[in-house]
Amino acid sequence: MRSKNKEPKHSSTKETIDKKMINDKIKNTEEKLKNNLGNLKETAKKASSTLENKSKSINLNKDYILWGIGTAFFLVTAIWSISFAISSKTDTAINRAYEALDNNLIFNGVFIEEVNIGCLTKEQAIKRATNDYAKPRLQKTFTISSGSYSKDVTYEDLGGSYDVAKTVNEAYKLGRGGSKTKQLDAAQNLEDRKEYLVSSISIDDSKLKSILNEIAKEVEGNVIDGKVNVDALMSSIKNDMLIGQSDIVYDIPIQY
């Protein structure tokens, strides 16, 4: 009997080597693919970061541009508004100055202390200054007392007065003089800087002494061997009237 032929052993060994080579190539290829994939991910990440930064930069630039446009618009609007306000104010001031010149009015911006008499005729200014300035001051009071005796007196009772007409005439003259152009310039200047006049109180000494003598007679009837020192009382009251004091109680000085 013949025995069967067997395949040579080297064929199996070759096949094993080929498979190993293929497996090694596959592994190498997988490693390369993994490495390439890793590189691609890193590249993609960098690209994404770059795009994000560029996007932020673009947005930031956009924000700066919008902010710049907004700021410029605000500044232009503000400048226009201020210019318009100044122009309107100047035009109004010029109109008032012309009106004052044409109608013999006191220039705007003139006051007697806190009372505004600008843009008024002399007659209107006298009336306003009398009602709003002189009368309230002349109604200030003092109390004169001695023992149970007490009497309230006003500045007006004691001979006080204000020459309002004189002060108004001074107010009217402000800014008037020279050419019409000079007067218009002066009128605008007055309106900007304001002018505050003071009308000082005048005291009629004879009336003040007469009132105090009457008070003295009323008091002396209650004083034994005493006499009111009218001159001393008059001096104190007059000084306080000149500086605008009020609501003071005076003890009548008695001479024995």
Accessible surface in RSA format (square Angstrom, percent):
REM  Atomic radii and reference values for relative SASA: ProtOr
REM  Chains: A
REM  Algorithm: Lee & Richards
REM  Probe-radius: 1.40
REM  Slices: 20
REM RES _ NUM      All-atoms   Total-Side   Main-Chain    Non-polar    All polar
REM                ABS   REL    ABS   REL    ABS   REL    ABS   REL    ABS   REL
RES MET A   1   239.61 124.1 154.32 102.1  85.29 203.1 124.48 105.8 115.13 152.5
RES ARG A   2   232.29  97.5 204.01 104.0  28.28  67.3  79.27 108.3 153.02  92.7
RES SER A   3   104.47  88.3  77.19 103.0  27.28  62.8  53.19 113.3  51.28  71.8
RES LYS A   4   191.89  93.6 168.67 103.5  23.22  55.3 118.42 106.6  73.47  78.3
RES ASN A   5   155.31 107.1 121.31 117.2  34.01  81.9  35.44  85.3 119.87 115.9
RES LYS A   6   191.96  93.7 160.69  98.6  31.28  74.5 109.16  98.3  82.80  88.2
RES GLU A   7   150.18  86.2 126.54  95.7  23.64  56.3  51.75 100.1  98.43  80.4
RES PRO A   8    79.67  58.1  65.23  59.5  14.44  52.5  76.62  63.3   3.05  19.0
RES LYS A   9   184.34  89.9 173.80 106.6  10.54  25.1 121.29 109.2  63.04  67.2
RES HIS A  10   131.44  71.8 123.39  85.8   8.05  20.6  98.37 101.4  33.07  38.5
RES SER A  11    50.14  42.4  45.45  60.7   4.69  10.8  15.22  32.4  34.92  48.9
RES SER A  12    72.77  61.5  66.95  89.4   5.82  13.4  36.30  77.3  36.48  51.1
RES THR A  13    76.83  54.6  73.03  74.0   3.80   9.1  52.42  70.4  24.41  36.9
RES LYS A  14   135.25  66.0 133.58  82.0   1.68   4.0  77.37  69.6  57.89  61.7
RES GLU A  15    95.03  54.6  92.31  69.8   2.73   6.5  31.66  61.2  63.38  51.7
RES THR A  16    84.96  60.4  82.64  83.8   2.32   5.5  62.29  83.7  22.67  34.3
RES ILE A  17    90.93  51.7  89.91  67.0   1.02   2.5  90.93  65.5   0.00   0.0
RES ASP A  18    60.16  42.1  58.82  58.5   1.34   3.2  19.39  45.6  40.77  40.7
RES LYS A  19   119.71  58.4 118.27  72.6   1.44   3.4  71.14  64.0  48.58  51.7
RES LYS A  20   128.32  62.6 125.32  76.9   3.00   7.1  92.56  83.3  35.76  38.1
RES MET A  21    99.94  51.8  97.75  64.7   2.18   5.2  82.22  69.9  17.72  23.5
RES ILE A  22    97.17  55.3  96.83  72.1   0.34   0.8  97.17  70.0   0.00   0.0
RES ASN A  23    78.43  54.1  77.28  74.7   1.14   2.7  14.27  34.3  64.16  62.0
RES ASP A  24    54.84  38.4  53.49  53.2   1.35   3.2  20.38  48.0  34.45  34.4
RES LYS A  25   130.20  63.5 128.69  79.0   1.52   3.6  77.25  69.5  52.95  56.4
RES ILE A  26    85.07  48.4  83.24  62.0   1.84   4.4  85.07  61.3   0.00   0.0
RES LYS A  27   129.60  63.2 128.85  79.1   0.74   1.8  74.07  66.7  55.53  59.1
RES ASN A  28    83.25  57.4  81.85  79.1   1.41   3.4  14.15  34.1  69.10  66.8
RES THR A  29    69.58  49.5  68.96  69.9   0.62   1.5  45.50  61.1  24.08  36.4
RES GLU A  30    85.25  48.9  83.88  63.5   1.37   3.3  25.32  49.0  59.93  48.9
RES GLU A  31    92.82  53.3  92.82  70.2   0.00   0.0  33.52  64.8  59.30  48.4
RES LYS A  32   136.49  66.6 135.08  82.9   1.42   3.4  79.49  71.5  57.00  60.7
RES LEU A  33   107.69  60.0 105.00  75.1   2.70   6.8 105.25  73.9   2.44   6.6
RES LYS A  34   133.75  65.2 124.00  76.1   9.75  23.2  77.25  69.5  56.50  60.2
RES ASN A  35    90.47  62.4  83.17  80.4   7.30  17.6  23.48  56.5  66.99  64.7
RES ASN A  36    77.39  53.4  76.49  73.9   0.90   2.2  17.20  41.4  60.19  58.2
RES LEU A  37    95.79  53.3  94.42  67.5   1.38   3.5  95.39  67.0   0.41   1.1
RES GLY A  38    35.44  43.7   0.00   N/A  35.44  43.7  30.13  82.7   5.31  11.9
RES ASN A  39    93.31  64.3  90.98  87.9   2.33   5.6  24.64  59.3  68.66  66.4
RES LEU A  40   116.95  65.1 113.15  80.9   3.80   9.6 113.81  79.9   3.14   8.4
RES LYS A  41   134.41  65.6 126.56  77.7   7.84  18.7  78.53  70.7  55.87  59.5
RES GLU A  42    88.18  50.6  85.75  64.9   2.43   5.8  33.80  65.4  54.38  44.4
RES THR A  43    84.13  59.8  82.07  83.2   2.06   4.9  59.53  80.0  24.61  37.2
RES ALA A  44    59.09  54.3  48.94  75.5  10.14  23.1  55.55  78.2   3.54   9.4
RES LYS A  45   144.94  70.7 137.52  84.4   7.42  17.7  87.37  78.6  57.57  61.3
RES LYS A  46   127.04  62.0 123.93  76.0   3.11   7.4  72.75  65.5  54.29  57.8
RES ALA A  47    48.18  44.3  40.12  61.9   8.06  18.3  47.68  67.2   0.49   1.3
RES SER A  48    64.95  54.9  59.62  79.6   5.33  12.3  27.40  58.3  37.55  52.6
RES SER A  49    53.23  45.0  49.98  66.7   3.25   7.5  25.85  55.1  27.38  38.4
RES THR A  50    64.19  45.7  61.57  62.4   2.63   6.3  39.55  53.1  24.64  37.3
RES LEU A  51   120.16  66.9 116.76  83.5   3.40   8.5 116.95  82.1   3.21   8.6
RES GLU A  52    92.34  53.0  86.24  65.2   6.10  14.5  32.27  62.4  60.07  49.0
RES ASN A  53    86.52  59.7  82.22  79.5   4.30  10.4  25.50  61.4  61.02  59.0
RES LYS A  54   121.67  59.4 119.25  73.2   2.41   5.7  67.84  61.1  53.83  57.3
RES SER A  55    52.87  44.7  48.94  65.3   3.94   9.1  25.84  55.0  27.04  37.9
RES LYS A  56   123.17  60.1 119.37  73.2   3.80   9.0  75.06  67.6  48.11  51.2
RES SER A  57    52.80  44.6  48.03  64.1   4.76  11.0  26.87  57.2  25.92  36.3
RES ILE A  58   111.72  63.6 110.12  82.0   1.60   3.9 111.05  80.0   0.68   1.8
RES ASN A  59    76.55  52.8  76.27  73.7   0.28   0.7  19.84  47.7  56.71  54.8
RES LEU A  60    96.17  53.6  94.24  67.4   1.93   4.9  95.39  67.0   0.78   2.1
RES ASN A  61    77.02  53.1  76.08  73.5   0.94   2.3  17.70  42.6  59.32  57.3
RES LYS A  62   117.77  57.5 116.29  71.4   1.47   3.5  60.82  54.7  56.95  60.7
RES ASP A  63    81.10  56.8  76.78  76.4   4.32  10.2  23.53  55.4  57.57  57.4
RES TYR A  64   135.46  63.2 129.71  73.8   5.75  15.0  87.38  65.7  48.08  59.3
RES ILE A  65   106.87  60.8  99.48  74.1   7.40  17.8 106.10  76.4   0.77   2.1
RES LEU A  66   100.87  56.2  93.26  66.7   7.61  19.1  93.48  65.6   7.39  19.9
RES TRP A  67   174.51  70.0 164.59  79.7   9.91  23.3 146.93  78.3  27.58  44.7
RES GLY A  68    29.09  35.9   0.00   N/A  29.09  35.9  25.08  68.8   4.01   9.0
RES ILE A  69   106.02  60.3 101.64  75.7   4.38  10.5 104.71  75.4   1.31   3.5
RES GLY A  70    38.02  46.9   0.00   N/A  38.02  46.9  33.52  92.0   4.50  10.1
RES THR A  71    46.21  32.9  39.75  40.3   6.47  15.4  38.74  52.0   7.47  11.3
RES ALA A  72    50.75  46.7  46.43  71.7   4.32   9.8  50.43  71.0   0.32   0.8
RES PHE A  73   143.60  71.8 138.88  86.0   4.72  12.3 143.08  86.7   0.53   1.5
RES PHE A  74   135.40  67.7 133.29  82.6   2.11   5.5 135.37  82.1   0.03   0.1
RES LEU A  75    90.66  50.5  90.66  64.9   0.00   0.0  90.66  63.7   0.00   0.0
RES VAL A  76    98.32  64.7  96.00  86.9   2.32   5.6  97.35  84.6   0.97   2.6
RES THR A  77    59.09  42.0  54.70  55.5   4.40  10.5  54.27  72.9   4.82   7.3
RES ALA A  78    29.82  27.4  22.21  34.3   7.61  17.3  29.59  41.7   0.23   0.6
RES ILE A  79   109.16  62.1 108.17  80.6   0.98   2.4 109.06  78.5   0.09   0.3
RES TRP A  80   160.74  64.5 156.43  75.7   4.32  10.1 131.60  70.2  29.14  47.3
RES SER A  81    49.82  42.1  44.92  59.9   4.91  11.3  32.37  68.9  17.45  24.4
RES ILE A  82   102.82  58.5 100.60  74.9   2.21   5.3 102.82  74.0   0.00   0.0
RES SER A  83    59.27  50.1  51.92  69.3   7.35  16.9  35.29  75.2  23.98  33.6
RES PHE A  84   120.23  60.2 115.43  71.5   4.80  12.5 119.77  72.6   0.46   1.3
RES ALA A  85    57.27  52.7  48.90  75.5   8.38  19.1  54.24  76.4   3.04   8.0
RES ILE A  86   104.30  59.4 103.12  76.8   1.17   2.8 104.18  75.0   0.12   0.3
RES SER A  87    56.29  47.6  49.64  66.2   6.65  15.3  28.41  60.5  27.87  39.0
RES SER A  88    42.34  35.8  36.26  48.4   6.08  14.0  34.21  72.9   8.12  11.4
RES LYS A  89   125.05  61.0 118.18  72.5   6.87  16.4  74.41  67.0  50.64  53.9
RES THR A  90    54.65  38.9  50.77  51.5   3.88   9.3  39.20  52.7  15.45  23.4
RES ASP A  91    76.66  53.7  74.68  74.3   1.98   4.7  23.04  54.2  53.61  53.5
RES THR A  92    57.83  41.1  56.91  57.7   0.92   2.2  34.23  46.0  23.60  35.7
RES ALA A  93     9.66   8.9   8.60  13.3   1.06   2.4   8.60  12.1   1.06   2.8
RES ILE A  94    53.96  30.7  53.90  40.2   0.06   0.1  53.96  38.9   0.00   0.0
RES ASN A  95    95.88  66.1  90.00  87.0   5.88  14.2  25.14  60.5  70.74  68.4
RES ARG A  96    75.16  31.6  72.25  36.8   2.91   6.9  24.61  33.6  50.54  30.6
RES ALA A  97     3.73   3.4   0.77   1.2   2.95   6.7   3.34   4.7   0.39   1.0
RES TYR A  98    91.99  42.9  91.99  52.3   0.00   0.0  54.13  40.7  37.86  46.7
RES GLU A  99    93.22  53.5  87.90  66.5   5.32  12.7  25.18  48.7  68.04  55.6
RES ALA A 100     1.53   1.4   1.53   2.4   0.00   0.0   1.53   2.2   0.00   0.0
RES LEU A 101    29.27  16.3  13.21   9.5  16.06  40.4  13.21   9.3  16.06  43.2
RES ASP A 102    98.29  68.9  64.24  63.9  34.05  80.5  26.48  62.3  71.81  71.6
RES ASN A 103    81.59  56.3  66.21  64.0  15.38  37.0  17.89  43.0  63.70  61.6
RES ASN A 104    93.21  64.3  90.01  87.0   3.19   7.7  17.17  41.3  76.03  73.5
RES LEU A 105    18.18  10.1  18.18  13.0   0.00   0.0  18.18  12.8   0.00   0.0
RES ILE A 106     0.00   0.0   0.00   0.0   0.00   0.0   0.00   0.0   0.00   0.0
RES PHE A 107     1.31   0.7   1.04   0.6   0.27   0.7   1.04   0.6   0.27   0.8
RES ASN A 108    29.79  20.5  26.29  25.4   3.50   8.4   2.30   5.5  27.49  26.6
RES GLY A 109     1.82   2.2   0.00   N/A   1.82   2.2   1.62   4.4   0.21   0.5
RES VAL A 110     0.19   0.1   0.19   0.2   0.00   0.0   0.19   0.2   0.00   0.0
RES PHE A 111    31.54  15.8  31.54  19.5   0.00   0.0  31.54  19.1   0.00   0.0
RES ILE A 112     0.20   0.1   0.20   0.1   0.00   0.0   0.20   0.1   0.00   0.0
RES GLU A 113    55.61  31.9  48.28  36.5   7.33  17.5  19.29  37.3  36.33  29.7
RES GLU A 114   113.24  65.0  88.65  67.1  24.59  58.5  69.02 133.5  44.22  36.1
RES VAL A 115    11.66   7.7   8.09   7.3   3.58   8.6  11.66  10.1   0.00   0.0
RES ASN A 116    60.37  41.6  56.46  54.6   3.92   9.4  15.76  37.9  44.61  43.1
RES ILE A 117     0.00   0.0   0.00   0.0   0.00   0.0   0.00   0.0   0.00   0.0
RES GLY A 118     7.43   9.2   0.00   N/A   7.43   9.2   0.00   0.0   7.43  16.6
RES CYS A 119    46.66  35.3  34.32  38.3  12.34  29.0  23.24  58.9  23.43  25.3
RES LEU A 120    24.98  13.9  24.98  17.9   0.00   0.0  24.98  17.5   0.00   0.0
RES THR A 121    39.23  27.9  39.23  39.8   0.00   0.0  36.19  48.6   3.05   4.6
RES LYS A 122    72.82  35.5  71.54  43.9   1.27   3.0  30.63  27.6  42.19  44.9
RES GLU A 123   127.99  73.5 119.71  90.6   8.28  19.7  68.93 133.3  59.06  48.2
RES GLN A 124    94.15  52.6  87.28  63.8   6.87  16.4  31.70  67.5  62.45  47.4
RES ALA A 125     0.00   0.0   0.00   0.0   0.00   0.0   0.00   0.0   0.00   0.0
RES ILE A 126    60.11  34.2  60.11  44.8   0.00   0.0  60.11  43.3   0.00   0.0
RES LYS A 127   146.44  71.4 141.08  86.6   5.36  12.8  88.85  80.0  57.59  61.3
RES ARG A 128    93.16  39.1  87.15  44.4   6.01  14.3  18.07  24.7  75.08  45.5
RES ALA A 129     0.07   0.1   0.07   0.1   0.00   0.0   0.07   0.1   0.00   0.0
RES THR A 130    44.59  31.7  44.59  45.2   0.00   0.0  37.51  50.4   7.08  10.7
RES ASN A 131    65.75  45.3  53.37  51.6  12.38  29.8  17.86  43.0  47.89  46.3
RES ASP A 132    75.62  53.0  62.91  62.6  12.71  30.1  16.08  37.8  59.55  59.4
RES TYR A 133     2.18   1.0   2.18   1.2   0.00   0.0   0.16   0.1   2.02   2.5
RES ALA A 134     5.11   4.7   5.11   7.9   0.00   0.0   5.11   7.2   0.00   0.0
RES LYS A 135   111.94  54.6 111.70  68.5   0.24   0.6  64.63  58.2  47.30  50.4
RES PRO A 136    69.21  50.4  50.32  45.9  18.89  68.7  59.05  48.8  10.16  63.2
RES ARG A 137    42.32  17.8  42.13  21.5   0.18   0.4   9.34  12.8  32.97  20.0
RES LEU A 138    18.82  10.5  18.82  13.5   0.00   0.0  18.82  13.2   0.00   0.0
RES GLN A 139    97.64  54.6  86.48  63.2  11.16  26.6  41.25  87.8  56.39  42.8
RES LYS A 140    65.39  31.9  58.17  35.7   7.21  17.2  38.88  35.0  26.51  28.2
RES THR A 141    45.36  32.3  44.24  44.9   1.12   2.7  27.08  36.4  18.29  27.6
RES PHE A 142     0.35   0.2   0.00   0.0   0.35   0.9   0.35   0.2   0.00   0.0
RES THR A 143    31.34  22.3  31.34  31.8   0.00   0.0  11.08  14.9  20.26  30.6
RES ILE A 144     0.00   0.0   0.00   0.0   0.00   0.0   0.00   0.0   0.00   0.0
RES SER A 145    16.16  13.7  16.16  21.6   0.00   0.0   9.57  20.4   6.59   9.2
RES SER A 146    27.64  23.4  15.84  21.1  11.80  27.2   6.13  13.1  21.51  30.1
RES GLY A 147    84.94 104.8   0.00   N/A  84.94 104.8  46.08 126.5  38.86  87.0
RES SER A 148   121.31 102.5  76.91 102.6  44.39 102.3  58.12 123.8  63.18  88.5
RES TYR A 149    36.83  17.2  30.75  17.5   6.08  15.8  36.09  27.1   0.74   0.9
RES SER A 150    74.56  63.0  45.63  60.9  28.93  66.6  31.23  66.5  43.32  60.7
RES LYS A 151    78.86  38.5  74.00  45.4   4.86  11.6  32.75  29.5  46.11  49.1
RES ASP A 152   101.35  71.0  77.17  76.8  24.17  57.2  25.69  60.5  75.66  75.5
RES VAL A 153     3.56   2.3   3.19   2.9   0.38   0.9   3.56   3.1   0.00   0.0
RES THR A 154    24.44  17.4  24.44  24.8   0.00   0.0  22.35  30.0   2.09   3.2
RES TYR A 155     1.65   0.8   1.65   0.9   0.00   0.0   1.65   1.2   0.00   0.0
RES GLU A 156    82.56  47.4  81.76  61.9   0.79   1.9  21.60  41.8  60.96  49.8
RES ASP A 157    62.31  43.7  56.70  56.4   5.61  13.3  14.24  33.5  48.07  47.9
RES LEU A 158     0.00   0.0   0.00   0.0   0.00   0.0   0.00   0.0   0.00   0.0
RES GLY A 159     5.56   6.9   0.00   N/A   5.56   6.9   3.04   8.4   2.52   5.6
RES GLY A 160     5.64   7.0   0.00   N/A   5.64   7.0   0.00   0.0   5.64  12.6
RES SER A 161    55.85  47.2  55.81  74.5   0.04   0.1  35.26  75.1  20.60  28.9
RES TYR A 162    35.72  16.7  14.42   8.2  21.30  55.4   2.56   1.9  33.16  40.9
RES ASP A 163    78.46  55.0  69.79  69.5   8.67  20.5  31.84  74.9  46.62  46.5
RES VAL A 164     9.92   6.5   7.98   7.2   1.94   4.7   8.00   6.9   1.92   5.2
RES ALA A 165    43.68  40.2  41.48  64.0   2.21   5.0  41.48  58.4   2.21   5.8
RES LYS A 166   126.26  61.6 121.88  74.8   4.38  10.4  67.94  61.2  58.32  62.1
RES THR A 167     7.68   5.5   7.54   7.6   0.14   0.3   0.33   0.4   7.34  11.1
RES VAL A 168     0.20   0.1   0.20   0.2   0.00   0.0   0.20   0.2   0.00   0.0
RES ASN A 169    58.31  40.2  57.86  55.9   0.45   1.1  12.30  29.6  46.01  44.5
RES GLU A 170    79.73  45.8  75.07  56.8   4.65  11.1  34.26  66.3  45.46  37.1
RES ALA A 171     0.35   0.3   0.00   0.0   0.35   0.8   0.00   0.0   0.35   0.9
RES TYR A 172    37.40  17.5  37.26  21.2   0.14   0.4  23.71  17.8  13.69  16.9
RES LYS A 173   144.32  70.4 136.32  83.6   8.00  19.0  81.66  73.5  62.66  66.7
RES LEU A 174    45.73  25.5  42.70  30.5   3.04   7.6  45.48  31.9   0.25   0.7
RES GLY A 175    26.29  32.4   0.00   N/A  26.29  32.4  12.80  35.1  13.49  30.2
RES ARG A 176    55.94  23.5  29.66  15.1  26.28  62.6  22.21  30.4  33.73  20.4
RES GLY A 177    49.01  60.4   0.00   N/A  49.01  60.4  37.74 103.6  11.27  25.2
RES GLY A 178    60.39  74.5   0.00   N/A  60.39  74.5  31.10  85.3  29.30  65.6
RES SER A 179    63.29  53.5  47.29  63.1  15.99  36.8  52.96 112.8  10.32  14.5
RES LYS A 180   107.30  52.3  99.47  61.0   7.83  18.6  62.65  56.4  44.65  47.6
RES THR A 181    90.93  64.7  90.24  91.5   0.68   1.6  54.21  72.8  36.72  55.5
RES LYS A 182   138.61  67.6 133.42  81.9   5.19  12.4  78.22  70.4  60.39  64.3
RES GLN A 183    30.80  17.2  30.68  22.4   0.13   0.3   0.13   0.3  30.68  23.3
RES LEU A 184    20.42  11.4  20.42  14.6   0.00   0.0  20.42  14.3   0.00   0.0
RES ASP A 185    83.79  58.7  77.22  76.9   6.57  15.5  27.87  65.6  55.92  55.8
RES ALA A 186    31.03  28.5  22.77  35.1   8.26  18.8  30.02  42.3   1.01   2.7
RES ALA A 187     4.85   4.5   2.54   3.9   2.31   5.3   2.83   4.0   2.03   5.4
RES GLN A 188    45.51  25.4  44.33  32.4   1.18   2.8  13.15  28.0  32.36  24.5
RES ASN A 189    76.03  52.4  72.10  69.7   3.93   9.5  17.31  41.7  58.72  56.8
RES LEU A 190     2.96   1.6   2.96   2.1   0.00   0.0   2.96   2.1   0.00   0.0
RES GLU A 191    12.20   7.0   9.66   7.3   2.55   6.1   3.86   7.5   8.34   6.8
RES ASP A 192    98.65  69.1  70.73  70.4  27.92  66.0  27.93  65.7  70.72  70.5
RES ARG A 193   132.75  55.7 104.55  53.3  28.21  67.2  59.58  81.4  73.17  44.3
RES LYS A 194    77.11  37.6  68.71  42.2   8.40  20.0  41.34  37.2  35.77  38.1
RES GLU A 195    43.58  25.0  42.11  31.9   1.47   3.5   2.79   5.4  40.79  33.3
RES TYR A 196   128.39  59.9 105.10  59.8  23.30  60.6  76.26  57.3  52.13  64.3
RES LEU A 197    26.51  14.8  24.40  17.5   2.11   5.3  26.51  18.6   0.00   0.0
RES VAL A 198    97.04  63.9  72.91  66.0  24.13  58.1  72.91  63.4  24.13  65.4
RES SER A 199     5.33   4.5   2.05   2.7   3.27   7.5   2.18   4.6   3.15   4.4
RES SER A 200    85.03  71.9  67.91  90.6  17.12  39.4  43.00  91.6  42.03  58.9
RES ILE A 201    18.21  10.4   6.64   4.9  11.57  27.9   6.64   4.8  11.57  31.4
RES SER A 202    61.47  51.9  56.16  75.0   5.30  12.2  33.09  70.5  28.37  39.8
RES ILE A 203    27.09  15.4   1.67   1.2  25.42  61.3   2.06   1.5  25.04  67.9
RES ASP A 204    70.29  49.2  60.20  59.9  10.09  23.9  25.18  59.3  45.11  45.0
RES ASP A 205    61.90  43.4  57.49  57.2   4.41  10.4  25.56  60.1  36.34  36.2
RES SER A 206    83.39  70.5  67.47  90.0  15.92  36.7  57.06 121.5  26.32  36.9
RES LYS A 207    92.50  45.1  87.09  53.4   5.41  12.9  51.57  46.4  40.93  43.6
RES LEU A 208     0.00   0.0   0.00   0.0   0.00   0.0   0.00   0.0   0.00   0.0
RES LYS A 209    85.15  41.5  85.15  52.2   0.00   0.0  42.55  38.3  42.60  45.4
RES SER A 210    54.23  45.8  48.09  64.2   6.14  14.1  26.23  55.9  28.00  39.2
RES ILE A 211    38.27  21.8  38.22  28.5   0.05   0.1  38.22  27.5   0.05   0.1
RES LEU A 212     0.42   0.2   0.00   0.0   0.42   1.1   0.00   0.0   0.42   1.1
RES ASN A 213    58.64  40.4  57.38  55.5   1.25   3.0  16.45  39.6  42.19  40.8
RES GLU A 214    96.30  55.3  93.76  70.9   2.54   6.1  32.59  63.0  63.71  52.0
RES ILE A 215     1.71   1.0   1.71   1.3   0.00   0.0   1.71   1.2   0.00   0.0
RES ALA A 216     4.70   4.3   4.64   7.2   0.07   0.2   4.65   6.5   0.06   0.1
RES LYS A 217   156.33  76.3 139.59  85.6  16.75  39.9  86.71  78.0  69.62  74.2
RES GLU A 218    89.48  51.4  69.41  52.5  20.07  47.8  41.41  80.1  48.06  39.2
RES VAL A 219     2.48   1.6   2.41   2.2   0.06   0.1   2.48   2.2   0.00   0.0
RES GLU A 220    52.19  30.0  43.07  32.6   9.12  21.7  12.61  24.4  39.58  32.3
RES GLY A 221    71.59  88.3   0.00   N/A  71.59  88.3  38.52 105.7  33.08  74.1
RES ASN A 222   116.06  80.0  82.06  79.3  34.00  81.9  32.29  77.7  83.77  81.0
RES VAL A 223    29.82  19.6  15.40  13.9  14.42  34.7  18.73  16.3  11.10  30.1
RES ILE A 224   149.62  85.1 135.99 101.3  13.63  32.9 140.90 101.5   8.73  23.7
RES ASP A 225   129.14  90.5  98.67  98.2  30.47  72.0  42.54 100.1  86.60  86.4
RES GLY A 226    16.75  20.7   0.00   N/A  16.75  20.7   2.03   5.6  14.72  33.0
RES LYS A 227   135.21  66.0 135.18  82.9   0.03   0.1  77.43  69.7  57.78  61.5
RES VAL A 228     4.50   3.0   0.65   0.6   3.86   9.3   0.65   0.6   3.86  10.5
RES ASN A 229    37.06  25.6  34.92  33.7   2.14   5.2   2.48   6.0  34.59  33.4
RES VAL A 230    19.02  12.5  16.13  14.6   2.89   7.0  16.13  14.0   2.89   7.8
RES ASP A 231    89.88  63.0  82.76  82.4   7.12  16.8  32.88  77.4  57.00  56.8
RES ALA A 232    41.66  38.3  29.61  45.7  12.05  27.4  38.66  54.4   3.01   8.0
RES LEU A 233     4.71   2.6   3.11   2.2   1.59   4.0   4.71   3.3   0.00   0.0
RES MET A 234    26.21  13.6  26.21  17.3   0.00   0.0  19.75  16.8   6.46   8.6
RES SER A 235    60.12  50.8  53.18  71.0   6.94  16.0  31.38  66.8  28.74  40.3
RES SER A 236    52.04  44.0  44.80  59.8   7.24  16.7  18.10  38.5  33.94  47.5
RES ILE A 237     0.00   0.0   0.00   0.0   0.00   0.0   0.00   0.0   0.00   0.0
RES LYS A 238    60.11  29.3  60.11  36.9   0.00   0.0  28.26  25.4  31.85  33.9
RES ASN A 239    84.77  58.5  82.89  80.1   1.87   4.5  22.02  53.0  62.74  60.6
RES ASP A 240    26.84  18.8  26.84  26.7   0.00   0.0   0.05   0.1  26.79  26.7
RES MET A 241     1.80   0.9   0.00   0.0   1.80   4.3   0.00   0.0   1.80   2.4
RES LEU A 242    97.51  54.3  70.26  50.3  27.26  68.5  70.26  49.3  27.26  73.3
RES ILE A 243   125.04  71.2  90.05  67.1  34.99  84.3  97.50  70.2  27.54  74.7
RES GLY A 244    30.87  38.1   0.00   N/A  30.87  38.1  17.91  49.1  12.96  29.0
RES GLN A 245    77.07  43.1  74.57  54.5   2.50   5.9   4.34   9.2  72.72  55.2
RES SER A 246    34.69  29.3  21.81  29.1  12.88  29.7   1.33   2.8  33.36  46.7
RES ASP A 247   118.58  83.1  87.29  86.9  31.28  74.0  36.17  85.1  82.41  82.2
RES ILE A 248    52.99  30.2  49.74  37.1   3.25   7.8  52.94  38.1   0.05   0.1
RES VAL A 249    97.44  64.1  73.77  66.8  23.67  57.0  73.77  64.1  23.67  64.2
RES TYR A 250    21.32  10.0  18.90  10.8   2.42   6.3  21.32  16.0   0.00   0.0
RES ASP A 251   115.93  81.2  98.28  97.8  17.64  41.7  33.40  78.6  82.53  82.3
RES ILE A 252    10.40   5.9   0.06   0.0  10.34  24.9   0.06   0.0  10.34  28.1
RES PRO A 253    43.42  31.6  33.62  30.7   9.80  35.6  43.42  35.9   0.00   0.0
RES ILE A 254    42.18  24.0  15.73  11.7  26.45  63.8  15.80  11.4  26.38  71.6
RES GLN A 255    94.55  52.9  87.98  64.3   6.57  15.6  32.13  68.4  62.42  47.3
RES TYR A 256   195.56  91.3 124.60  70.9  70.96 184.7 117.95  88.6  77.61  95.7
END  Absolute sums over single chains surface
CHAIN  1 A    17922.0      15696.0       2226.1      10323.6       7598.4
END  Absolute sums over all chains
TOTAL         17922.0      15696.0       2226.1      10323.6       7598.4
